[in-house]
Amino acid sequence: EEIQRETAYPDGKVEKVLKNGCHLIFFPNGTQKKVGSDGKTVTITFFNGDVKQIMPDQTVIYYYADAKTTHTTYSDGLEVLQFSNGQIEKHYPDGKKEITFPDQTIKNLFTDGHEESIFPDGTIVRVQRDGSKTIEFNNGQRELHTPQFKRREYPDGTVKTVYRNGQQETKYVSGRVRVKDRDGNIIMDTKL
């Protein structure tokens, strides 16, 4: 690029104006700033290797060299962080966060405090603010975890509950109910 004009300032800063309209500013600490010919695209390369880009639509892309992480802030307030291990985080303006892990597990953190994780095999785990958890497996089974019990519901309608004291209760579609104590001994069975 041909230089149209070059100015050296007393503080050590040097500005070069190119014929294509770009401005290049070199700071004494090694930081460089480039303002595109449109006057709206700005790239700052810091002395530590970080790079900040401001796009014409006011999107800001910041690359952290040491962490190898890119943080993009869009004009609508959405922030996207991309980590060197492949993890991607989206922070929405309403406070919701979505994290995609390297194994493609997706975790959503909602503003009301509940969470939802979707695993690559299709399993979905929902955790409520009170700590209760619902797990939906890809085979149609469903589990509910609360401080009082853990319950598994099977596609055929069978429901097995394990209580905090270790007691187990299984309810079958036929109406049969079987209860075992914490050691696995049957204490009730209503075989029909």
C-alpha positions as CSV (number, residue, x, y, z in Angstrom):
1,E,0.0,0.0,0.0
2,E,1.3,3.4,-1.0
3,I,1.7,6.0,1.8
4,Q,0.0,9.3,1.1
5,R,1.1,11.0,4.3
6,E,3.1,10.1,7.5
7,T,3.0,12.0,10.8
8,A,5.3,11.4,13.8
9,Y,3.9,12.8,17.1
10,P,6.0,13.9,20.2
11,D,4.6,11.0,22.3
12,G,6.2,8.6,19.9
13,K,3.0,7.7,18.0
14,V,3.3,7.4,14.2
15,E,0.3,7.8,11.9
16,K,0.4,6.7,8.2
17,V,-2.4,7.6,5.9
18,L,-2.5,5.3,2.8
19,K,-3.7,6.3,-0.6
20,N,-6.7,3.9,-0.3
21,G,-7.9,5.9,2.7
22,C,-6.8,3.5,5.5
23,H,-5.1,5.0,8.6
24,L,-2.4,3.1,10.3
25,I,-1.3,4.2,13.8
26,F,1.7,2.8,15.5
27,F,2.1,3.3,19.3
28,P,5.4,3.2,21.1
29,N,4.4,0.1,23.2
30,G,4.0,-1.9,20.0
31,T,0.2,-1.6,19.7
32,Q,-1.1,-0.9,16.2
33,K,-4.4,0.5,15.1
34,K,-5.8,0.3,11.6
35,V,-8.9,2.3,10.5
36,G,-10.3,1.0,7.3
37,S,-11.0,3.3,4.3
38,D,-14.8,3.2,5.3
39,G,-13.9,4.8,8.6
40,K,-16.0,2.2,10.4
41,T,-13.8,-0.9,10.4
42,V,-11.2,-0.7,13.1
43,T,-8.6,-3.3,14.0
44,I,-6.3,-2.9,17.0
45,T,-3.4,-5.3,17.4
46,F,-2.1,-5.0,21.0
47,F,1.5,-5.5,22.0
48,N,0.6,-8.8,23.8
49,G,-0.9,-10.3,20.7
50,D,-4.6,-9.6,21.5
51,V,-6.6,-8.3,18.5
52,K,-9.8,-6.2,18.7
53,Q,-11.9,-5.6,15.6
54,I,-14.8,-3.2,15.4
55,M,-17.0,-3.9,12.4
56,P,-19.2,-1.4,10.5
57,D,-22.3,-2.8,12.3
58,Q,-20.7,-2.2,15.7
59,T,-20.0,-5.9,16.2
60,V,-16.8,-6.2,18.4
61,I,-14.6,-9.2,18.0
62,Y,-11.8,-9.6,20.6
63,Y,-9.2,-12.3,20.3
64,Y,-7.3,-13.1,23.5
65,A,-4.0,-14.4,22.3
66,D,-2.8,-16.1,25.5
67,A,-6.0,-18.0,26.1
68,K,-6.7,-18.5,22.3
69,T,-10.2,-17.3,23.0
70,T,-12.5,-15.2,20.8
71,H,-15.2,-13.0,22.4
72,T,-17.7,-11.5,19.9
73,T,-20.2,-8.9,21.1
74,Y,-23.0,-8.2,18.6
75,S,-24.9,-4.9,18.4
76,D,-28.1,-6.6,19.7
77,G,-26.2,-7.5,22.9
78,L,-25.5,-11.2,22.1
79,E,-22.1,-12.3,23.3
80,V,-20.3,-15.4,21.9
81,L,-17.2,-16.9,23.4
82,Q,-15.2,-19.5,21.5
83,F,-12.5,-21.3,23.4
84,S,-9.5,-23.1,22.0
85,N,-10.9,-26.5,23.2
86,G,-13.9,-26.1,21.0
87,Q,-16.3,-25.0,23.7
88,I,-18.7,-22.2,22.6
89,E,-20.7,-20.0,25.0
90,K,-23.6,-17.8,24.0
91,H,-24.7,-15.1,26.5
92,Y,-28.0,-13.6,25.5
93,P,-29.1,-10.1,26.4
94,D,-32.0,-11.5,28.5
95,G,-29.5,-13.3,30.7
96,K,-29.9,-16.8,29.3
97,K,-26.7,-18.7,28.6
98,E,-26.1,-21.6,26.2
99,I,-22.9,-23.6,26.4
100,T,-21.9,-26.1,23.7
101,F,-19.1,-28.4,25.0
102,P,-16.5,-30.0,22.8
103,D,-18.4,-33.3,22.9
104,Q,-21.5,-31.4,21.5
105,T,-23.4,-31.5,24.8
106,I,-25.5,-28.4,25.0
107,K,-26.3,-26.8,28.4
108,N,-28.8,-24.0,28.7
109,L,-28.9,-21.9,31.9
110,F,-32.1,-19.9,32.2
111,T,-32.7,-16.7,34.0
112,D,-35.1,-18.2,36.5
113,G,-32.4,-20.6,37.7
114,H,-33.3,-23.8,36.0
115,E,-30.9,-25.7,33.7
116,E,-31.3,-28.0,30.7
117,S,-28.6,-30.2,29.2
118,I,-28.9,-32.1,26.0
119,F,-26.4,-34.9,25.4
120,P,-25.2,-36.2,22.1
121,D,-27.1,-39.5,22.6
122,G,-30.4,-37.5,22.9
123,T,-30.6,-37.7,26.7
124,I,-32.1,-34.5,28.2
125,V,-31.5,-33.5,31.9
126,R,-33.5,-30.7,33.4
127,V,-32.6,-29.3,36.8
128,Q,-35.0,-27.0,38.6
129,R,-34.0,-24.3,41.0
130,D,-35.0,-26.5,44.0
131,G,-32.5,-29.1,42.9
132,S,-35.0,-31.6,41.6
133,K,-33.9,-33.3,38.4
134,T,-35.7,-34.9,35.4
135,I,-33.8,-37.1,33.0
136,E,-35.3,-38.2,29.7
137,F,-33.4,-41.0,28.1
138,N,-33.4,-41.7,24.4
139,N,-34.9,-45.2,25.0
140,G,-38.1,-43.6,26.3
141,Q,-37.3,-44.0,30.0
142,R,-37.7,-41.1,32.4
143,E,-36.2,-40.4,35.8
144,L,-37.2,-37.9,38.5
145,H,-34.8,-37.1,41.3
146,T,-36.0,-35.2,44.4
147,P,-34.6,-35.0,47.9
148,Q,-37.3,-37.6,49.0
149,F,-37.0,-40.2,46.2
150,K,-35.7,-41.3,42.8
151,R,-38.3,-42.5,40.4
152,R,-37.8,-44.2,37.0
153,E,-40.7,-44.5,34.6
154,Y,-40.5,-47.1,31.8
155,P,-42.2,-46.9,28.4
156,D,-44.4,-49.9,29.3
157,G,-45.9,-47.9,32.2
158,T,-43.9,-49.6,35.0
159,V,-42.8,-47.1,37.7
160,K,-39.9,-47.9,40.1
161,T,-39.4,-45.6,43.1
162,V,-36.4,-45.7,45.5
163,Y,-37.0,-43.7,48.6
164,R,-34.4,-41.9,50.7
165,N,-34.6,-44.6,53.4
166,G,-33.6,-47.2,50.7
167,Q,-37.1,-48.7,50.4
168,Q,-38.1,-49.6,46.8
169,E,-41.5,-49.6,45.3
170,T,-42.3,-51.0,41.8
171,K,-45.8,-50.4,40.3
172,Y,-46.6,-52.4,37.2
173,V,-49.1,-51.6,34.5
174,S,-51.1,-54.7,35.5
175,G,-51.7,-53.1,38.9
176,R,-49.2,-55.2,40.7
177,V,-47.2,-53.4,43.4
178,R,-44.0,-54.8,44.9
179,V,-42.2,-53.2,47.9
180,K,-38.7,-54.1,49.1
181,D,-36.9,-52.9,52.1
182,R,-33.4,-51.2,52.0
183,D,-31.7,-54.6,51.9
184,G,-33.8,-55.9,48.9
185,N,-36.1,-58.1,51.0
186,I,-39.7,-58.2,49.6
187,I,-42.1,-56.8,52.3
188,M,-45.1,-56.6,50.0
189,D,-46.1,-58.0,46.7
190,T,-49.7,-57.9,45.3
191,K,-49.3,-60.4,42.5
192,L,-52.5,-60.4,40.5
